Amino acid sequence: MKKGLSKFDTYAIVIGTAGIGYLTYRIIKKTKENRAKKKSEKEREAEYKQFSTKEKLSFTATSYQNLAKRIYNAFEQNYGVYNSLFDSVNEKEIYAVFDKLKNNLDYLELKKAFGVKPIPTAFFRMVTDPVDLETWLNEALSTSEKLQLNKILKSKSIVIEI
C-alpha cells in the first residue's frame, strides 16, 4: 500500500493555499485602503470648513477628476520595472495641473478627486499602503521640485504646502 499524498492532492493543497493567501492579501489591502480613505476624508472635511466661507470651487467635479488623473498619469506612465529606479516623474505635468488651481478649495477638491492610491514602485507595488496626494508628491518629488510646486501654490494664495 502506498503512503502519502498523490501528485493531484499535493497540487490541490498548494493551489488552495495560494488562493487563500491571495484572498487574505486582497482583504487586508482593501481594509488598509478604506482606513486611509476615511482618514483622508476627515482631514479634508476639516480643511474644507476652514476655507468654504471665503472661497468657491472653480471647476466641476469632472474637471477635478480629470486633473487628478493627469497627476496620476504623470507618475504612473513613468513607473515601470526599470523607470522606478531613476527620477522619472513628469513634474512639468504636475506643475501644469497645480497652475490651474485658483484657491485652497480647488486644491482640496483635487486632493479629494485623487483619493488614496498605492505609490507605484516596480517591486513593492502590491504591498505599499495607499496614501493621499500629498504623500505621493512628497515621496516622488525632489526638494527643488517641491519648492517649485509650493511657489506655484503660494502665487495662487493657497496656504497649503507640500
N, C-alpha and C positions, 0 to 999 in steps of 0.2 A: 504494500500500500504506500502511496506517495504522500509525503507530508509537506506542509507549507502551502503557499498561495500559488495559484496558477498565474500565468502571464496576464490574462484578462483581469483577474482580481487585483493584481498589482497596479496595472494601468488605471483601472477604475478608482482605486484608492488615491493614486497620485492626481488624477484629473479632478476627482471630487474635492480633495484637499486644496488644490489650486483654485478651484471655483469658489469654495467657501472663503479662502483667503482674499480673493478678488472682491467678493461681495462685502466682506468686512471692511476692506480698504475703501470701497465706494461709500459705505455708510459713514465711516469716520470722516472722509473728505467732505461729504455733504454737510455733516454736523458742524465741522470747522467753518465751512463757507457761510452757513446760516448764522453762526455765532459772530463771525466777523462782520457780516452784513448788518446784524442788529446793532452792534456797537457803532458802526459807521453811521447808521441811520439816526441813532440817538445824538451823536456828536453833531451831525448835520442839522438836526432839528433845533438844537440849542443855538448854533451859529445862525441859522435861518431867522430865528426870532429876533436876534440882535440886529439884523440888517433890514428886515422886511418892512419896518415902519418908514425907512428913509429911501429905499431903493425899489425899483421894479425890474422884473425879468425883461431881458432884451430880445429873447428868441422864443420859438415854440419848443415844446418838449422833443419833437422830432429833430430839431436843429441841434439841441444839446446831445442827443443820442448820436447824431452824425459826427459832431465834434469829438465826442468820446471815442467813437470808432476810429477816427483819424489818429488820435493819440495812441490807441491800442495798436493800430497798424504800424505806426512809427516804431514801435517796439517789436511787434510780432514778425513783421516781414524781414527783420534783420536777425532774428534769433533762430539759427539753425544749429546743426551739430558743431560746425566749425565757427560760425559767426559769433556765438556766445563767448568765445574765448578772446574776442577782440572788442574794441569800442565800436559798436555798430548801431547805436541808436540814432535815428534820424531826428536830431534835435531841431533842425530848421523847421520841420513839420510841426513839432511841438510848439516852437515859438510862434508859428503862424496861427495855430489854434488859440493860444493864450492872447495873442494880439487882437483877436476878435472880441474878447470879453470886454464888457463895459463897466462892470461893477462887481461888488462882493457877491451879490445874489447869483450873478451869472457863473462865477467860479463855483459856488456851492451846488448849483444845478448841474454843472459839468461834472463835478465830483459825484453827485448822485447818479447821473447817467452812466458814468464809468463803472460804478459799483465796486465790487471786490472780485479780484481775479488772482489766480496763482501767478507769481512772477515767472516769466518764461526763461528757463535755463535749459541748456541742452541735456544735461544728465539727471537733474533732480526735479524736473517739472512736475512729476507725479506726486512728489512728497512735500512741495512747498505749500505753506499755508496761504490762503487767499488774503490779499491785502488791498487797501484802498489806493486811490490815485496818488496821494501824497507820498505814500511809501514806495510806490513804483518809481516815481520821479526821483526820490532820494536815493534809491538803490541804483538807478540806471545812469543818472546824470553826474558829471564831474562837478567839482566845486565851482569852476568857472561857468559851466553851463547853468548851474542853479542860480548863480549870481545874475546871469543874463536874464533868466526867467523871472527872478524876483524884481529886476529892474523893469521888465515889461509890466508886471503886476502893479508895481508902485506907480508907474506912469498912468495907470488906469484908476488910481486911488483905491486899489484893492489892498486891504491891510493884511491879508493872509499871506504868509511867506512859506516857501518850500524849503 
